[in-house]
Each structure stands twice: as C-alpha cells, then as structure tokens.
Amino acid sequence: MLVARLIDSIWATKKAESLNGLKFMLAEVIKGNDQGQKLIVIDTIGAGIGDKVIVCMGSSARRMLGNDDIPIDAAVIGIIDEDCKFDE
C-alpha cells in the first residue's frame, strides 16, 4: 500500500468498456521510497483533489471492484484523516 495525495482528475472519454463509470484520478506518492511518483488510480470511495489517501496496487485493487478481469492497477482504499502526521 502507498500513501498518496490526489492532485487531479483524469478524463478518458474512450476507454475499455469495463472501465465505464469509474472515476480516474492522478495521485502523487508522498511517503516512502516511491515519493514523488505519479500514478493513475481508481476512486470508488468519494475522495477528492487534495485528499491524502491510501492506495492499494495490483490484484488487490481489482478486488476493490469485485472483478479480477477489470484492467486496473491502483485503487484508493481509504482517505487519511488530517489528524495523521506524515513527513512530506
């Protein structure tokens, strides 16, 4: 899992049919060895730009949608409370 901040929305009008209706966002890793890395994540929990989030990767991300056949690699699984302190 990664700690990231959502920095923008991603709009894709043409995409695989199985991705229709999913919310794409651009996230930047803010903690750990991958700090600064940007990745596209699927958000199903209602996070917004500026939120600190927990991101899972790989097959765990696909399980968030209940379908291992959906071609995603990263999903938001939690919004971090502002009370939490992370060195950025």
Residue pairs with C-beta under 8 A, 6 or more apart in sequence:
1 54
1 55
1 56
1 57
1 77
2 29
2 31
2 32
2 34
2 54
2 55
2 57
3 29
3 30
3 31
3 32
3 52
3 53
3 54
3 55
3 80
3 86
4 27
4 28
4 29
4 30
4 39
4 41
4 52
4 53
4 54
4 55
5 27
5 28
5 30
5 50
5 51
5 52
5 53
6 25
6 26
6 27
6 41
6 43
6 47
6 48
6 49
6 50
6 51
6 53
6 76
7 26
7 27
7 28
7 38
7 49
7 50
8 25
8 26
8 49
9 23
9 24
9 25
9 26
9 49
10 24
10 25
10 26
10 40
11 24
12 19
12 24
16 71
18 67
18 69
18 70
18 71
19 70
19 71
19 72
22 42
22 44
22 65
22 72
23 42
23 43
23 44
24 40
24 41
24 42
24 43
25 40
25 41
25 42
25 43
25 47
25 49
25 76
26 38
26 39
26 40
26 41
27 38
27 39
27 40
27 41
27 53
27 55
27 74
27 76
28 36
28 37
28 38
29 35
29 36
29 37
29 38
29 39
30 52
30 86
30 88
31 86
31 87
31 88
39 55
39 73
39 74
40 74
41 53
41 55
41 74
41 75
41 76
42 61
42 64
42 65
42 72
42 74
42 75
42 76
43 53
43 75
43 76
44 64
44 65
44 75
44 76
45 76
45 77
45 78
45 79
47 53
47 76
47 79
51 79
51 80
52 79
52 80
52 82
52 84
52 86
53 76
53 77
53 78
53 79
53 80
54 76
54 77
54 78
54 79
54 80
55 61
55 74
55 75
55 76
55 77
56 64
56 74
56 75
56 77
57 73
57 74
58 73
59 68
60 75
61 72
61 73
61 74
61 75
62 68
62 69
62 70
62 72
62 75
64 75
64 77
65 72
65 75
80 86
